[in-house]
């Protein structure tokens, strides 16, 4: 699979991040949206409306983009077990594409990194817990790097919708190592 190289603007954002301690970069990222699901349950099971026209996020803002979705995909990540499981899939980013993530089975820590030089939250790292124990969907804007870590001993099923179709000839996807020292995210899980 081909990846886009990091741009000079992304390299500059990463270098600025390296100059600020990680604890000082935690927070909410501008334009990232979270929508908590309403679960309709009875003795037979449950029903959740994942996405529909007119949806609002938890802050009351329109959740869906003006354009239709271009692709829907599903990913399965095996839990390796152990303490902690530590299976990490991170980081990737897009120039044009929005991602809408819903973890439908299992639980994961989602980590977002704002790489946008012109963003009011450039360099901020945001973490969310998504999955069965936190039924939410996150909307991830372009140039916000994202990845996740399996939590627990159950496989993670990620269903995601994107605004651009994948093109192997011209991929809108770049990679940054999960342990890039400029991001400096601590993936350890605290145990008590």
C-alpha positions as CSV (number, residue, x, y, z in Angstrom):
1,X,0.0,0.0,0.0
2,X,1.4,3.4,-1.0
3,X,1.4,6.3,1.5
4,X,1.8,10.0,1.1
5,X,5.0,11.5,2.5
6,X,4.6,14.0,5.3
7,X,4.5,17.5,4.0
8,X,6.8,20.4,5.2
9,X,3.8,21.9,7.1
10,X,3.2,18.6,8.9
11,X,6.9,18.2,9.7
12,X,6.9,21.8,11.1
13,X,3.8,20.9,13.3
14,X,5.6,17.8,14.6
15,X,8.7,19.8,15.4
16,X,6.7,22.4,17.3
17,X,5.0,19.6,19.2
18,X,8.4,18.1,20.2
19,X,9.2,21.5,21.9
20,X,6.2,21.3,24.2
21,X,5.9,18.6,27.0
22,X,3.2,16.0,26.2
23,X,1.2,16.9,29.3
24,X,0.8,20.5,28.0
25,X,-0.6,19.3,24.7
26,X,-3.6,17.3,25.9
27,X,-7.0,18.7,25.2
28,X,-9.9,19.0,22.7
29,X,-9.1,19.4,19.0
30,X,-10.9,22.1,17.0
31,X,-13.4,20.6,14.5
32,X,-13.3,17.1,16.1
33,X,-16.9,16.1,16.9
34,X,-18.3,13.4,19.1
35,X,-21.8,12.0,18.9
36,X,-23.1,9.8,21.7
37,X,-25.5,7.2,20.5
38,X,-29.0,6.7,21.8
39,X,-29.5,3.0,22.4
40,X,-33.0,1.6,22.2
41,X,-33.0,-1.6,24.1
42,X,-35.6,-4.2,25.2
43,X,-35.6,-7.9,26.0
44,X,-34.8,-8.9,22.4
45,X,-31.6,-6.7,22.0
46,X,-31.0,-3.1,21.0
47,X,-31.1,-0.7,18.0
48,X,-28.8,2.3,17.4
49,X,-29.1,4.8,14.7
50,X,-25.4,5.3,13.7
51,X,-25.8,8.2,11.2
52,X,-28.6,10.0,9.6
53,X,-29.2,13.3,7.8
54,X,-29.8,16.1,10.4
55,X,-27.8,14.4,13.2
56,X,-26.2,16.8,15.7
57,X,-23.1,16.1,17.8
58,X,-23.0,16.3,21.6
59,X,-22.4,20.1,21.3
60,X,-25.5,20.6,19.1
61,X,-23.6,21.1,15.8
62,X,-24.5,19.4,12.5
63,X,-22.6,16.1,12.5
64,X,-22.6,15.0,8.9
65,X,-20.8,16.7,6.0
66,X,-22.6,18.4,3.2
67,X,-21.3,15.8,0.7
68,X,-22.4,12.2,0.8
69,X,-20.2,9.5,2.1
70,X,-17.9,8.0,-0.5
71,X,-17.1,4.7,1.2
72,X,-18.0,2.5,4.2
73,X,-15.4,0.1,5.6
74,X,-14.9,-2.3,8.5
75,X,-11.7,-3.3,10.3
76,X,-11.1,-6.1,12.7
77,X,-8.1,-5.9,15.1
78,X,-7.3,-9.0,17.2
79,X,-6.8,-8.6,20.9
80,X,-3.5,-10.2,21.8
81,X,-4.4,-10.5,25.4
82,X,-2.0,-9.9,28.3
83,X,-1.8,-7.0,30.6
84,X,-2.1,-4.6,28.9
85,X,-3.2,-5.8,25.5
86,X,-1.2,-3.0,23.8
87,X,-2.2,-3.6,20.2
88,X,-1.7,-0.2,18.7
89,X,-2.7,0.9,15.1
90,X,-1.4,4.5,14.7
91,X,-0.9,7.1,13.2
92,X,-2.4,7.9,9.8
93,X,-3.7,11.1,8.4
94,X,-5.5,12.4,5.3
95,X,-5.3,15.7,3.3
96,X,-9.0,15.8,2.1
97,X,-10.9,13.0,3.8
98,X,-13.0,13.1,6.9
99,X,-13.3,9.8,8.9
100,X,-16.3,8.8,11.0
101,X,-15.4,6.1,13.4
102,X,-17.7,3.7,15.3
103,X,-16.3,0.9,17.3
104,X,-19.1,-1.6,17.4
105,X,-17.4,-4.5,19.2
106,X,-14.7,-4.3,21.9
107,X,-13.2,-1.1,23.3
108,X,-10.4,1.1,22.2
109,X,-8.5,4.3,23.2
110,X,-8.6,6.6,20.2
111,X,-5.8,9.1,19.9
112,X,-6.0,12.2,17.7
113,X,-3.2,14.6,16.9
114,X,-3.9,18.0,15.3
115,X,-1.3,18.5,12.5
116,X,-2.9,21.6,11.0
117,X,-0.6,24.5,11.1
118,X,-3.4,27.0,10.9
119,X,-5.6,25.4,13.5
120,X,-6.2,27.1,16.9
121,X,-5.4,23.7,18.4
122,X,-2.4,22.8,16.3
123,X,-0.2,20.3,18.2
124,X,-3.0,19.3,20.6
125,X,-3.5,15.6,21.4
126,X,-7.0,14.4,22.2
127,X,-7.9,10.9,23.6
128,X,-11.3,9.2,23.6
129,X,-12.5,5.8,24.7
130,X,-14.9,4.4,22.1
131,X,-16.7,1.1,22.0
132,X,-19.2,-1.1,23.7
133,X,-18.6,0.7,27.1
134,X,-18.7,4.2,25.5
135,X,-21.1,4.1,22.5
136,X,-20.1,7.1,20.5
137,X,-18.9,8.1,17.0
138,X,-16.1,10.5,16.4
139,X,-15.8,12.7,13.3
140,X,-12.1,13.2,12.4
141,X,-11.2,16.1,10.1
142,X,-8.4,16.2,7.5
143,X,-4.9,16.6,8.8
144,X,-5.8,15.3,12.2
145,X,-3.7,12.2,12.7
146,X,-5.5,9.3,14.3
147,X,-5.0,5.8,15.6
148,X,-6.2,3.5,18.3
149,X,-5.2,1.0,20.9
150,X,-7.2,-2.2,21.8
151,X,-8.4,-2.1,25.4
152,X,-9.2,-5.4,27.0
153,X,-9.1,-9.0,25.8
154,X,-11.8,-8.7,23.1
155,X,-11.2,-8.1,19.4
156,X,-12.1,-4.6,18.2
157,X,-14.5,-4.2,15.2
158,X,-14.2,-0.6,13.8
159,X,-16.8,0.5,11.3
160,X,-15.9,3.7,9.5
161,X,-17.4,6.0,6.9
162,X,-15.2,8.3,4.8
163,X,-15.8,11.3,2.5
164,X,-13.3,10.2,-0.1
165,X,-13.1,6.8,-1.8
166,X,-9.7,5.0,-1.5
167,X,-7.6,5.2,-4.6
168,X,-4.5,2.9,-4.7
169,X,-3.1,5.0,-7.6
170,X,-3.4,8.3,-5.6
171,X,-3.9,7.5,-1.9
172,X,-5.1,10.3,0.4
173,X,-3.3,8.7,3.4
174,X,0.0,9.4,5.1
175,X,1.6,7.6,8.1
176,X,3.5,8.6,11.2
177,X,5.0,6.1,13.5
178,X,2.9,5.3,16.6
179,X,5.9,6.1,18.8
180,X,7.1,9.2,17.0
181,X,9.1,11.1,19.7
182,X,7.8,14.4,18.4
183,X,4.3,13.4,19.3
184,X,5.5,11.6,22.4
185,X,2.2,10.0,23.3
186,X,2.4,7.6,26.3
187,X,0.5,4.5,25.3
188,X,1.0,2.7,28.6
189,X,-2.1,1.7,30.5
190,X,-2.1,2.5,34.2
191,X,-2.9,-0.5,36.4
192,X,-3.9,-0.3,40.1
